[in-house]
Amino acid sequence: MSTINKQNCFFFFYNFDYRFSHRYFIVSLFAMLLVMMIVGAILLALLIKPKKTTSGTAVCLFSIVLYFLIGPKAVLRWNRTGVTVAGITGSSGMTNTTLNFPYDMTMDYANNLYIADFINNRVQKYLFGSSFGQTIAGNGTSSSSQYHLSLPTHVIVDTNGDYYITDRGNHRIQYWRNGAIFGTTVAGTGEKKIHKCSSLD
């Protein structure tokens, strides 16, 4: 290879390496600046404490930051005081406005509430914005029949609007179709099994 060709190859690789390093530096710099801006915006939103007389500027700022970070699917609601959305505070009962030891709750896509009403042996559904519940599983009486529940602790709503209920007192999981008056056992036998450990002599 001639001297001229060797010099051309040298300059080619030198220029390529220089351009690659230069681009890599610029991309890294922009990435670092973007991360710093995002972190700074989050810290700013967290440090700003809105006063009672303000219109929630800091909350809006924090919501905008979340929108750009995780997209429009997230909905943020912040409230310093609790609001009763089901039942009557300090009052237990079996009416359509009261609960007795609500153990668990879940929500569906329409923000309706589903509550495992433990002592009342039922699952209550509260439509969004309503203070009146309707019984969708169980009838308030503890029993092991397919029409009843016994101390339900958890409820899950699937995409079809059907329910899966942890029927704790009956040691089973009940599948309850939307609008049905009875459930189907999908796990457990309804009997509590006690496994005894034999001693080794």
Backbone bond lengths (Angstrom), bond angles and torsions (degrees), N, CA, C in turn:
res aa  C-N    CA-C-N  psi(-1)  N-CA   C-N-CA  omega(-1)  CA-C   N-CA-C  phi
1 M - - - 1.468 - - 1.529 108.92 -
2 S 1.290 115.87 134.75 1.465 120.02 -177.27 1.517 110.75 -72.77
3 T 1.328 113.16 166.13 1.473 118.72 179.60 1.517 111.07 -64.08
4 I 1.345 116.78 -37.02 1.473 120.67 -178.60 1.518 110.45 -65.57
5 N 1.341 116.49 -41.98 1.467 119.86 179.48 1.529 111.59 -64.68
6 K 1.344 115.00 -40.21 1.467 118.67 177.64 1.520 111.08 -61.88
7 Q 1.327 116.70 -40.24 1.467 119.83 179.58 1.531 110.45 -67.42
8 N 1.345 116.69 -39.64 1.467 119.51 179.28 1.522 111.35 -63.87
9 C 1.334 116.55 -42.25 1.468 120.30 177.79 1.527 110.85 -63.06
10 F 1.301 116.41 -41.61 1.459 120.62 179.87 1.519 111.30 -61.12
11 F 1.342 116.34 -47.63 1.453 120.16 -179.29 1.524 111.14 -66.80
12 F 1.347 116.72 -34.39 1.470 119.14 178.92 1.518 111.33 -63.09
13 F 1.323 118.53 -51.01 1.455 122.44 179.79 1.523 111.64 -66.98
14 Y 1.302 116.44 -34.18 1.460 120.33 178.05 1.528 110.30 -64.94
15 N 1.351 116.00 -47.19 1.459 119.95 -179.82 1.522 111.22 -66.06
16 F 1.362 117.11 -39.61 1.466 120.76 178.48 1.512 110.77 -62.20
17 D 1.314 116.55 -45.75 1.460 121.25 -180.00 1.512 110.69 -64.32
18 Y 1.319 116.94 -38.69 1.467 120.89 178.92 1.524 111.27 -65.80
19 R 1.351 116.25 -44.62 1.459 119.50 -179.61 1.524 110.87 -65.61
20 F 1.345 117.17 -41.42 1.460 120.73 179.03 1.521 111.41 -62.70
21 S 1.314 116.58 -45.94 1.463 120.91 179.65 1.519 111.21 -64.05
22 H 1.329 116.30 -38.77 1.462 121.08 -179.75 1.528 110.46 -65.04
23 R 1.328 117.32 -45.21 1.459 120.97 179.34 1.526 111.16 -65.95
24 Y 1.310 116.28 -41.25 1.455 120.30 179.33 1.528 110.73 -62.00
25 F 1.311 116.62 -39.78 1.463 121.36 178.78 1.524 110.59 -64.10
26 I 1.348 116.68 -43.18 1.468 120.28 -178.55 1.530 110.97 -65.86
27 V 1.353 116.17 -44.65 1.462 120.06 179.56 1.524 110.76 -63.02
28 S 1.310 117.80 -43.03 1.465 121.82 179.39 1.522 110.71 -63.06
29 L 1.339 115.86 -39.93 1.461 120.02 179.80 1.523 111.35 -63.56
30 F 1.341 116.19 -45.73 1.461 119.78 179.54 1.537 111.10 -64.68
31 A 1.324 117.03 -39.62 1.463 120.24 178.88 1.520 111.16 -63.50
32 M 1.329 116.31 -41.69 1.455 120.18 179.27 1.527 111.16 -65.68
33 L 1.339 116.89 -40.46 1.461 120.11 178.52 1.524 111.42 -64.95
34 L 1.348 116.46 -38.92 1.458 120.09 179.37 1.525 111.09 -64.15
35 V 1.325 116.56 -43.51 1.466 120.50 178.47 1.522 110.44 -62.95
36 M 1.328 116.87 -41.82 1.462 120.20 179.65 1.516 111.43 -64.27
37 M 1.338 117.17 -38.25 1.465 120.30 178.92 1.519 111.14 -65.81
38 I 1.342 116.70 -42.15 1.459 119.96 -179.60 1.522 110.98 -65.13
39 V 1.339 116.18 -46.44 1.462 120.20 179.02 1.518 110.83 -62.45
40 G 1.323 116.57 -41.42 1.459 119.82 179.11 1.513 112.39 -63.56
41 A 1.343 116.84 -39.75 1.465 120.16 179.45 1.525 111.12 -65.94
42 I 1.342 116.66 -40.12 1.465 119.76 178.60 1.528 111.01 -65.28
43 L 1.328 116.39 -45.21 1.465 119.89 179.07 1.518 111.18 -62.58
44 L 1.328 117.49 -39.31 1.454 121.01 178.84 1.518 110.67 -63.52
45 A 1.341 115.76 -42.39 1.464 119.21 -179.65 1.519 111.60 -67.24
46 L 1.327 116.80 -34.61 1.464 120.03 -179.85 1.521 112.67 -75.68
47 L 1.321 116.76 -31.93 1.463 120.57 -176.94 1.516 112.62 -78.66
48 I 1.328 116.36 -26.74 1.468 119.42 -179.50 1.519 108.69 -76.50
49 K 1.320 117.89 121.45 1.454 122.41 178.62 1.520 109.15 -106.93
50 P 1.337 117.05 112.53 1.461 118.66 -178.07 1.520 112.09 -68.52
51 K 1.327 116.79 139.08 1.453 122.64 176.54 1.519 109.65 -83.51
52 K 1.332 115.59 165.40 1.457 119.76 -179.15 1.516 112.56 -65.04
53 T 1.337 117.47 -25.45 1.449 120.50 -176.64 1.522 112.33 -87.85
54 T 1.319 118.31 -7.85 1.450 120.51 -179.25 1.511 110.08 -84.06
55 S 1.307 115.67 170.81 1.463 121.59 -178.10 1.513 111.50 -100.94
56 G 1.317 117.67 20.30 1.458 121.06 176.68 1.508 113.66 82.95
57 T 1.347 117.55 38.48 1.461 120.77 -178.73 1.515 111.62 -61.97
58 A 1.344 115.91 -43.25 1.464 119.31 -178.58 1.522 111.03 -65.40
59 V 1.329 117.13 -38.94 1.459 120.32 178.65 1.510 110.57 -63.97
60 C 1.344 116.91 -40.69 1.461 120.84 178.00 1.522 110.96 -64.11
61 L 1.338 116.14 -41.56 1.460 120.26 179.20 1.518 110.92 -62.01
62 F 1.347 115.93 -43.92 1.464 119.91 179.55 1.529 110.94 -65.16
63 S 1.337 116.83 -36.41 1.461 120.44 178.44 1.522 111.17 -66.23
64 I 1.341 116.65 -37.90 1.470 120.54 178.32 1.513 110.21 -65.06
65 V 1.351 116.42 -41.96 1.465 119.95 178.39 1.521 110.39 -60.74
66 L 1.342 117.43 -45.04 1.461 120.95 178.86 1.517 111.03 -63.12
67 Y 1.335 116.89 -36.51 1.467 120.16 -179.74 1.523 110.62 -61.11
68 F 1.323 117.27 -44.09 1.457 120.64 -178.87 1.528 111.84 -75.07
69 L 1.348 117.16 -25.85 1.464 119.52 -178.88 1.518 112.42 -80.71
70 I 1.337 118.13 -46.42 1.464 120.47 -173.08 1.520 112.84 -121.59
71 G 1.319 117.80 7.17 1.450 119.54 172.66 1.522 112.80 89.82
72 P 1.336 116.13 178.42 1.465 121.32 -174.56 1.512 114.94 -79.28
73 K 1.357 119.16 2.09 1.453 120.46 -177.48 1.519 112.41 -77.73
74 A 1.312 117.99 -22.50 1.460 120.92 -176.51 1.518 110.24 -84.19
75 V 1.317 116.22 135.92 1.455 122.10 176.44 1.513 107.54 -120.44
76 L 1.323 116.52 122.06 1.458 121.46 -177.07 1.514 110.08 -110.25
77 R 1.311 115.31 128.08 1.464 120.10 175.35 1.521 108.12 -132.48
78 W 1.303 116.02 125.36 1.459 120.96 -176.32 1.515 108.83 -124.44
79 N 1.318 115.46 129.13 1.454 120.36 178.64 1.516 108.22 -143.80
80 R 1.334 116.81 129.61 1.460 121.10 -177.45 1.523 112.32 -76.36
81 T 1.329 118.04 -18.16 1.459 121.47 -178.96 1.519 109.69 -119.62
82 G 1.319 116.36 145.00 1.457 120.82 179.93 1.519 111.79 -77.82
83 V 1.315 115.58 148.92 1.459 122.02 177.84 1.522 107.73 -125.07
84 T 1.312 117.39 126.04 1.459 121.38 178.79 1.520 109.37 -73.15
85 V 1.325 115.85 121.51 1.468 120.50 -178.60 1.520 111.76 -110.84
86 A 1.323 118.09 -10.22 1.465 121.46 177.98 1.510 108.78 -155.92
87 G 1.323 116.64 139.03 1.455 121.07 -177.85 1.518 112.42 81.65
88 I 1.312 115.41 177.38 1.461 122.35 179.39 1.524 107.74 -119.36
89 T 1.299 116.15 124.84 1.462 121.26 -176.38 1.523 111.49 -57.26
90 G 1.343 116.08 123.95 1.455 121.75 176.14 1.515 114.72 78.11
91 S 1.331 117.70 5.67 1.462 120.03 -177.36 1.526 109.17 -130.60
92 S 1.342 116.82 119.21 1.458 120.92 177.51 1.522 110.01 -99.48
93 G 1.324 115.86 156.58 1.454 119.41 178.89 1.512 111.36 175.87
94 M 1.336 116.57 -176.99 1.460 122.96 -178.24 1.516 112.62 -116.81
95 T 1.312 118.09 13.56 1.457 120.23 179.92 1.524 109.79 -79.43
96 N 1.317 116.27 179.51 1.472 119.99 179.83 1.521 112.86 -78.58
97 T 1.332 117.14 -0.98 1.466 120.02 177.23 1.525 112.01 -115.23
98 T 1.340 117.51 -3.69 1.457 120.50 -177.19 1.524 110.86 -121.55
99 L 1.331 114.50 160.83 1.455 123.05 176.59 1.524 108.53 -131.55
100 N 1.327 116.02 165.52 1.459 120.23 177.48 1.527 108.20 -138.24
101 F 1.316 115.83 102.41 1.451 124.00 -177.41 1.537 111.38 60.91
102 P 1.327 117.07 60.92 1.479 118.84 175.21 1.522 110.26 -62.24
103 Y 1.332 116.37 122.24 1.460 120.70 -169.64 1.518 112.67 -96.49
104 D 1.314 116.55 -35.64 1.463 120.14 -175.30 1.519 108.46 -155.25
105 M 1.327 115.88 158.14 1.459 120.27 177.07 1.516 109.86 -147.88
106 T 1.330 114.71 156.79 1.452 121.04 173.83 1.515 108.21 -144.75
107 M 1.329 116.47 171.64 1.460 121.53 -178.80 1.515 109.16 -131.11
108 D 1.338 116.03 152.37 1.452 120.13 174.85 1.526 109.74 -101.40
109 Y 1.340 116.34 -173.28 1.470 120.40 -176.35 1.521 112.72 -64.61
110 A 1.345 117.25 -21.56 1.462 121.51 -178.68 1.527 112.10 -96.37
111 N 1.348 116.77 10.85 1.464 122.98 179.30 1.523 113.19 67.90
112 N 1.335 117.55 22.14 1.458 120.51 172.55 1.526 108.99 -78.34
113 L 1.330 116.81 145.20 1.464 122.24 -177.78 1.528 110.67 -96.34
114 Y 1.328 115.27 140.53 1.469 121.96 174.30 1.525 106.60 -125.26
115 I 1.328 116.68 119.70 1.462 121.27 -170.81 1.522 110.18 -121.33
116 A 1.345 115.60 128.98 1.458 121.01 172.94 1.532 107.49 -80.47
117 D 1.325 115.61 103.27 1.463 122.72 -177.54 1.535 107.86 -87.04
118 F 1.319 115.59 88.50 1.467 124.37 -165.38 1.529 113.69 -54.11
119 I 1.327 117.31 -61.80 1.469 121.10 -174.97 1.531 111.33 -68.93
120 N 1.327 117.08 -29.57 1.461 120.25 -178.92 1.528 113.17 -83.73
121 N 1.327 117.18 0.31 1.475 121.77 175.28 1.533 112.32 53.45
122 R 1.324 114.89 49.48 1.460 119.42 -178.25 1.520 110.03 -156.34
123 V 1.326 115.59 167.40 1.458 122.26 172.71 1.523 107.20 -118.62
124 Q 1.333 115.88 127.12 1.448 122.06 -177.65 1.530 111.03 -106.90
125 K 1.320 114.87 141.79 1.462 121.24 175.95 1.520 108.79 -113.73
126 Y 1.329 115.37 127.62 1.462 121.85 176.71 1.525 108.36 -114.20
127 L 1.305 116.76 116.32 1.455 120.11 175.89 1.519 109.53 -64.78
128 F 1.308 116.34 150.92 1.463 121.30 -176.92 1.527 110.85 -56.25
129 G 1.327 116.26 123.97 1.461 121.55 178.33 1.515 114.40 86.27
130 S 1.342 117.96 -3.86 1.459 120.91 -178.30 1.521 110.63 -98.91
131 S 1.339 116.19 146.71 1.462 121.34 176.82 1.522 111.35 -103.31
132 F 1.335 116.12 8.19 1.454 121.20 179.23 1.529 109.21 -112.04
133 G 1.319 115.89 128.39 1.450 120.76 179.43 1.512 112.00 -99.19
134 Q 1.317 115.59 156.66 1.456 120.91 174.67 1.522 109.00 -126.04
135 T 1.315 116.45 137.75 1.458 121.53 -177.95 1.524 109.46 -76.80
136 I 1.337 115.94 122.90 1.462 120.63 -179.15 1.522 112.12 -111.22
137 A 1.329 117.48 -11.56 1.466 121.40 178.05 1.518 108.55 -154.66
138 G 1.335 115.81 137.38 1.454 119.59 -175.43 1.519 110.36 78.64
139 N 1.319 115.68 170.93 1.471 118.96 179.16 1.520 113.04 -138.88
140 G 1.330 116.38 17.03 1.459 119.69 177.79 1.501 114.07 95.45
141 T 1.338 117.75 -9.75 1.454 121.97 179.77 1.518 109.95 -108.63
142 S 1.309 117.10 132.56 1.456 121.33 179.85 1.523 110.00 -78.96
143 S 1.333 115.25 123.43 1.460 120.47 179.12 1.519 108.80 -162.51
144 S 1.327 116.23 163.46 1.459 121.07 179.40 1.521 112.90 -98.16
145 S 1.321 117.43 5.70 1.463 120.03 178.86 1.524 109.66 -71.46
146 Q 1.322 116.95 167.63 1.454 121.18 -178.25 1.526 112.55 -71.71
147 Y 1.319 117.03 -12.22 1.458 121.17 179.79 1.529 112.18 -92.52
148 H 1.320 116.39 -6.83 1.463 120.22 -172.49 1.524 111.61 -123.54
149 L 1.321 113.84 168.70 1.462 123.43 171.83 1.521 108.14 -130.29
150 S 1.311 114.95 163.65 1.463 119.99 175.70 1.526 109.24 -138.34
151 L 1.306 115.23 105.96 1.468 122.70 179.15 1.541 111.78 56.66
152 P 1.318 118.44 60.75 1.469 120.87 178.50 1.530 111.09 -67.21
153 T 1.321 115.91 138.77 1.469 119.64 -175.46 1.528 113.80 -115.75
154 H 1.327 118.29 -28.56 1.460 120.01 -177.48 1.527 110.12 -142.22
155 V 1.314 115.31 152.09 1.461 120.84 177.59 1.524 108.93 -143.04
156 I 1.325 115.63 138.47 1.469 122.36 177.17 1.523 108.01 -127.36
157 V 1.315 116.70 138.75 1.460 122.24 178.08 1.523 108.42 -109.44
158 D 1.339 116.86 126.99 1.463 118.62 179.42 1.522 110.70 -90.09
159 T 1.326 117.11 -176.53 1.461 121.57 -175.24 1.526 113.00 -68.71
160 N 1.318 117.12 -17.24 1.472 121.04 178.09 1.521 112.62 -91.07
161 G 1.333 116.05 -2.07 1.456 119.73 -178.31 1.512 113.60 84.02
162 D 1.349 117.19 11.75 1.461 121.51 176.18 1.530 109.35 -89.82
163 Y 1.339 116.38 164.05 1.457 120.56 -171.14 1.533 111.47 -121.61
164 Y 1.316 114.50 144.74 1.456 122.69 171.06 1.527 106.72 -118.76
165 I 1.322 115.96 120.40 1.461 121.05 -170.10 1.528 110.37 -121.03
166 T 1.325 115.14 130.88 1.461 119.88 173.09 1.515 108.39 -81.32
167 D 1.339 115.50 104.90 1.458 121.85 -179.38 1.530 108.05 -91.33
168 R 1.309 115.53 82.65 1.469 121.26 -168.55 1.524 113.00 -60.77
169 G 1.307 116.87 -47.09 1.458 119.58 -176.92 1.512 113.50 -64.38
170 N 1.329 116.74 -24.33 1.467 121.25 179.32 1.526 112.38 -101.86
171 H 1.330 117.26 3.51 1.476 122.29 175.99 1.528 111.81 54.78
172 R 1.330 115.49 51.74 1.455 119.48 -177.44 1.527 110.41 -156.62
173 I 1.337 115.43 165.90 1.464 122.54 172.44 1.514 107.48 -112.04
174 Q 1.321 116.29 125.37 1.454 121.29 -178.12 1.533 111.02 -105.54
175 Y 1.329 114.53 133.90 1.469 121.23 173.47 1.522 107.59 -100.15
176 W 1.338 114.53 122.19 1.458 120.21 -174.61 1.525 108.65 -122.28
177 R 1.333 116.13 114.32 1.457 118.99 178.03 1.521 111.36 -68.30
178 N 1.309 115.84 148.43 1.461 120.69 179.03 1.525 109.72 -61.23
179 G 1.322 115.92 121.01 1.456 121.61 179.57 1.513 114.29 90.28
180 A 1.334 118.37 -5.05 1.465 121.38 -179.16 1.523 110.48 -78.82
181 I 1.343 115.64 158.42 1.463 120.70 178.91 1.524 111.08 -105.08
182 F 1.319 117.65 1.89 1.456 120.67 178.73 1.530 108.73 -145.56
183 G 1.325 115.66 159.52 1.455 121.60 -179.49 1.518 111.46 -113.15
184 T 1.332 114.38 168.31 1.459 121.90 178.30 1.519 108.61 -122.58
185 T 1.308 116.86 132.37 1.465 121.27 179.99 1.528 109.56 -75.07
186 V 1.326 115.73 122.15 1.468 120.56 -179.63 1.526 111.69 -112.15
187 A 1.321 117.36 -9.75 1.467 121.36 177.04 1.518 108.61 -157.38
188 G 1.321 115.86 141.77 1.452 120.71 -177.36 1.518 111.03 88.88
189 T 1.324 114.86 164.57 1.462 120.81 -178.48 1.520 112.70 -113.99
190 G 1.317 116.34 -4.07 1.455 119.52 -176.82 1.514 113.08 88.18
191 E 1.322 116.62 -1.91 1.454 120.77 179.23 1.519 110.15 -121.80
192 K 1.309 116.13 141.04 1.450 121.10 178.61 1.514 109.40 -82.32
193 K 1.319 115.88 123.77 1.452 120.91 179.87 1.529 109.95 -97.94
194 I 1.332 116.12 129.07 1.457 121.22 177.45 1.521 107.95 -112.56
195 H 1.301 116.07 116.83 1.457 120.60 -179.41 1.537 109.18 -91.28
196 K 1.309 114.98 119.57 1.455 119.94 -179.67 1.543 109.21 -94.19
197 C 1.298 114.22 135.32 1.461 119.98 178.61 1.528 109.29 -93.02
198 S 1.304 116.30 124.09 1.462 119.77 179.22 1.526 109.24 -81.46
199 S 1.317 115.89 139.58 1.460 120.36 -179.27 1.513 109.94 -78.14
200 L 1.291 115.65 145.50 1.464 122.18 178.81 1.520 108.95 -102.58
201 D 1.326 117.68 118.76 1.468 121.31 -179.84 1.519 109.59 -100.32
